[in-house]
Amino acid sequence: MTAGIDLGHPQAQAIRSDEDVVRVRQLVRAVAVAVKLSLVDQTKVVTAASELARNTLVYGGGGAVEVTIVDNGRRKGVQIVFADSGPGIPDLELALTDGYTTGGGLGLGLSGARRLVDEFQIETSAESGTRVTVTKWSR
């Protein structure tokens, strides 16, 4: 257990307010520390999580995140899944373009968040909202 977090199970957090975005950052940092990510990699994954949590709140109308410790047999990592039931991303290719922003976030956008993690997957549609899965592995 780390600060009330049971690292043996996925940790879920609703994203409905700015305070929840802060909670997501704290949760991701705690899990990143637990899997022994370097300080630089902790900062990268927390920054990516902050941007994606804010996107979930602002553009998806809120949603949830699930943070899980993953192990591929060689190393451990942090996997984070953001999900919302919002309108989806109308032009995903544009949204993934470097420098593209609609304002309000850290200015990283999806492309910046993608550069900060080792694995990045996004599924989006007007019917089912958006689901972004990112993974950061220990070195």
Phi and psi in degrees as a GROMACS rama.xvg file:
@    title "Ramachandran Plot"
@    xaxis  label "Phi"
@    yaxis  label "Psi"
@TYPE xy
-125.326  113.54  THR-2
46.8386  46.4792  ALA-3
80.6845  10.6629  GLY-4
-105.897  125.459  ILE-5
-87.9099  99.33  ASP-6
-73.5816  -6.0919  LEU-7
-78.753  -8.98859  GLY-8
-133.607  154.177  HIS-9
-57.8249  142.813  PRO-10
-107.932  123.874  GLN-11
-104.084  146.76  ALA-12
-146.227  126.753  GLN-13
-69.9702  150.647  ALA-14
-123.485  97.2061  ILE-15
-129.01  -7.095  ARG-16
-154.644  169.555  SER-17
-59.6109  -35.6391  ASP-18
-62.8151  -35.6401  GLU-19
-66.6485  -34.8178  ASP-20
-61.9356  -41.5421  VAL-21
-62.4585  -42.9464  VAL-22
-62.085  -38.6696  ARG-23
-61.1616  -46.1697  VAL-24
-59.4646  -44.1463  ARG-25
-63.5589  -42.8048  GLN-26
-63.353  -47.6626  LEU-27
-62.5122  -41.6141  VAL-28
-61.7042  -44.625  ARG-29
-60.1523  -42.6088  ALA-30
-70.9722  -39.1288  VAL-31
-61.5191  -40.0902  ALA-32
-65.4504  -42.2248  VAL-33
-63.0635  -33.2925  ALA-34
-91.8489  7.08746  VAL-35
65.007  38.7071  LYS-36
-66.4383  148.433  LEU-37
-63.8525  162.939  SER-38
-59.0826  -40.1957  LEU-39
-62.0893  -46.569  VAL-40
-68.8715  -32.9452  ASP-41
-59.8692  -46.24  GLN-42
-62.8196  -41.6576  THR-43
-62.2236  -48.1162  LYS-44
-71.0446  -35.3342  VAL-45
-67.3099  -39.7876  VAL-46
-64.0365  -45.6745  THR-47
-60.9949  -44.1634  ALA-48
-63.0708  -38.8477  ALA-49
-62.7216  -45.7744  SER-50
-62.8949  -45.2041  GLU-51
-69.9086  -35.3659  LEU-52
-65.3751  -42.4043  ALA-53
-63.1002  -42.7027  ARG-54
-59.4174  -41.8952  ASN-55
-59.8083  -41.8666  THR-56
-71.1853  -51.8493  LEU-57
-75.614  -47.8671  VAL-58
-95.5733  -27.2943  TYR-59
-96.834  -3.50876  GLY-60
74.5274  18.2088  GLY-61
99.6904  166.377  GLY-62
175.579  -138.184  GLY-63
-150.546  161.466  ALA-64
-130.228  148.303  VAL-65
-129.368  126.004  GLU-66
-113.158  127.516  VAL-67
-133.807  141.632  THR-68
-82.019  129.286  ILE-69
-117.469  155.423  VAL-70
-142.845  121.626  ASP-71
-100.352  13.3758  ASN-72
95.0307  -25.1739  GLY-73
-108.194  -32.0485  ARG-74
-157.146  163.794  ARG-75
-102.632  162.717  LYS-76
-157.15  -178.84  GLY-77
-115.535  124.98  VAL-78
-112.554  132.218  GLN-79
-127.916  127.716  ILE-80
-117.584  119.924  VAL-81
-103.595  132.869  PHE-82
-139.071  137.444  ALA-83
-139.19  167.568  ASP-84
-111.658  27.2568  SER-85
-72.5577  -163.864  GLY-86
-78.0806  -0.32312  PRO-87
79.0952  176.59  GLY-88
-104.719  112.561  ILE-89
-61.7701  -39.1679  PRO-90
-128.224  86.413  ASP-91
-62.5339  -40.0587  LEU-92
-59.3067  -44.0089  GLU-93
-65.1556  -43.5109  LEU-94
-63.2067  -25.8507  ALA-95
-91.6699  3.2367  LEU-96
-77.0123  135.406  THR-97
-55.57  135.148  ASP-98
85.9139  -10.9194  GLY-99
-74.4222  128.228  TYR-100
-151.461  149.531  THR-101
-107.073  9.44319  THR-102
87.55  162.23  GLY-103
97.3498  -29.0332  GLY-104
-95.2753  -155.196  GLY-105
-79.1048  -3.52396  LEU-106
85.2784  4.86901  GLY-107
-80.9306  -37.7702  LEU-108
66.2415  -176.685  GLY-109
-65.8311  -37.5856  LEU-110
-65.5166  -37.7983  SER-111
-66.2692  -43.6243  GLY-112
-61.7244  -40.4458  ALA-113
-61.5878  -38.7738  ARG-114
-68.6584  -23.7845  ARG-115
-83.535  -11.7598  LEU-116
-118.482  169.097  VAL-117
-87.3709  -32.3768  ASP-118
-133.541  139.546  GLU-119
-144.493  126.071  PHE-120
-137.071  138.716  GLN-121
-136.442  136.597  ILE-122
-126.999  131.78  GLU-123
-148.851  142.467  THR-124
-159.14  156.585  SER-125
-64.9854  -27.1743  ALA-126
-80.3144  -36.9989  GLU-127
-118.334  2.40885  SER-128
82.9536  -152.298  GLY-129
-128.607  140.942  THR-130
-132.047  118.816  ARG-131
-117.054  127.167  VAL-132
-117.91  125.196  THR-133
-127.278  149.25  VAL-134
-135.888  137.127  THR-135
-123.419  123.395  LYS-136
-98.3292  148.608  TRP-137
-68.5103  154.243  SER-138
